Each structure stands twice: as C-alpha cells, then as structure tokens.
Amino acid sequence: MKGRVWKLGDHVSTDLIAPGRLFHLRSNLPELAKHVFEDADPGLASKIRPGDFVAAGINFGCGSSREHAPTIIKLAGVSAVLAQSFARIFYRNAVNIGLPVVVCETDGIETGDELDLDLAGGVLRNVTKGAEAGFPPLPVFMRRILDDGGLVAHVRKHGDFAVE
C-alpha cells in the first residue's frame, strides 16, 4: 500500500472521528463520511484522497464503540490507520469492516509524507524521509479478513470457521 499521510494527535476519539452532533446521518454513511475527523481537524475530510493514510499517537478510536467510525474512515478513502495504540473495540471493528489498522511508531511521520506499507512483511517505509521501521505483521487470519473486504465478506466467501 502506498499513499500520503494525514497526521493527528493522541486520543482521537470516536466522537472526533464521527461527530455526535451528526447522529442523524448514521443511516447515510457516505454523507457522514464527508464529515470524518471534522472535530479533530476541520476540513480534513475534503482533503483525503483514495489511498491516503491516517497516522496518530496513542489510544486511537477511544470513547464510545461507534461501529460506524471505522466505516466512514474507509468510505472517505483512507487505506489504513497507523497509530501507536488503538482502543480495543475500535481496532476489532476496523478489521471487521476491512480497514487495516497498524500498531507502529508514528512520531517521525508528518502530514504530507509519502508512505509505503507492507502489512504482511511488517514494514513501514517513509519514502519522503527515507526512513524504514518495522512493526508486528498482522496475523494471517486478520490479513485474510482484510483481503476479503471485512468479516461479513470473509464469512460469505469461506464459511464460519475459515479464519486460520
């Protein structure tokens, strides 16, 4: 995966991802995606292009367990979220809808950097800065779920127990 990165800070909550005041758009996720990260970085949603990455610090996706938060990130065109740590429920919701989430060091990443992400190999290259860092590769079963487009698509394709 290759793309440009948008950098956010620590503790990016699901309310910063999907503003609570826009709860009426929960039944229209493409419209809600136009407001993704609006309270974290106004105007960011209009800047994201397909294939871009989001990078953040610690505790990304904290707060309520709004399952539409990772969905609208994906609908906005983000190909993966990189953070130093994730809220557990957000992490699993992201994998379940087919949005790659990677636990890695993000301190050296800045908005606008071009990245090359190898999920299977556990390598993140910052092409802009000529830097490379490793991270624990995603387990095979999670990569299969992501490759199939999420858990529902995976189960439809392989059946209930095909996660190994």
Secondary structure as GFF3:
##gff-version 3
##sequence-region A 1 164
A	DSSP	beta_strand	2	7	.	.	.	ID=ss1
A	DSSP	alpha_helix	14	17	.	.	.	ID=ss2
A	DSSP	three_ten_helix	20	25	.	.	.	ID=ss3
A	DSSP	alpha_helix	29	33	.	.	.	ID=ss4
A	DSSP	alpha_helix	44	47	.	.	.	ID=ss5
A	DSSP	beta_strand	53	55	.	.	.	ID=ss6
A	DSSP	alpha_helix	68	75	.	.	.	ID=ss7
A	DSSP	beta_strand	80	83	.	.	.	ID=ss8
A	DSSP	alpha_helix	88	97	.	.	.	ID=ss9
A	DSSP	beta_strand	101	103	.	.	.	ID=ss10
A	DSSP	beta_strand	114	118	.	.	.	ID=ss11
A	DSSP	beta_strand	123	126	.	.	.	ID=ss12
A	DSSP	beta_strand	131	134	.	.	.	ID=ss13
A	DSSP	alpha_helix	140	147	.	.	.	ID=ss14
A	DSSP	alpha_helix	151	158	.	.	.	ID=ss15
###
